Amino acid sequence: MSHHTLAADRDALDPETAAKAATARDDLAERDGVLVAFSGGVDSAVVAALARDALGDDAVACTARSETLPAAELDDAKRVAGEIGIRHETVTFSELDDPNFVANDGDRCYHCRTMRLGRMYETAKDLGIDTVCDGTNADDPGEGHRPGLRAVEELDVVSPLLDAGISKGEVRAIAEAYDLSVADKPSMACLSSRIPTGLEVTEERLTRVEKAERVLREWGFEGFRVRDHDGLARVEIAPDELERALDPAFADAVHEHLSDLGFDYVTLDMAGYRTGSVSPGGDEDEDGAGADGDQSEDGAGADGDDRTANGVDLGRRYPR
């Protein structure tokens, strides 16, 4: 405990959550060292903070950088690692080198996470560390089709949050107790999740999606996705922000900017932003920046026909 730079405020935590956090920290303390697969999202940040508490300088955070990681997310990961006070490493690789990933079938996230975690193990070995940890929490296994979790199991990655039974809500509470700036940060999916299953993942598609979403972020939108349907941009905006997107001025601006980025058509999805919509019935495992479990997406909406916006049942008000 003498090494830590952040001391969780136990009084701010529910006793049960505090006990779970202590269990995770104590389990980490029994190891000689750990490398945390680190995206800078709330799950991996909490694991990194617990590991730093438990092991001091023997804990390392590592972010995998590739074409599917938005540049802004890498910058944020570096910032959060500094905030925690944990050593931060990066590894670079390309998912596009794997034809199985490029094919973008239902197991895309399995192929991605296998590659990412493989690089994590290589880095850990170079540092003399035997244990690689990720940020999978206790809610993740029950969130539908998550092929990336299969890679975690096959590679014997340690999941401290899952092992201690720490749910997503408890993760955020622990992050607040540590006074982490990402405590309320929405989960972020990797850019390949914007491309429908069966449509090849290419650098061109990833780049124009990243640039398109950067435009929306700069315009002040918080809940959104730009889905790339082979040159057709399907813009999803969170229900509580959708009114802004219905402004003709927004329509003109988003059409102009996204057309300049290479999209042939630009559409606004009137159902709003919801997770998994790029390939309904398929997967959106949301692997992304550190293969750490941060990518399960807290959506501003839900799949299915009974979506609501601001308490209004869209199915009842506008019968399908």
Summary of the structure (lengths in Angstrom):
residues: 320
radius of gyration: 19.7
end to end distance: 58.5
largest distance: 61.5
contacts: 1142
relative contact order: 0.16
helix: 46%
strand: 13%
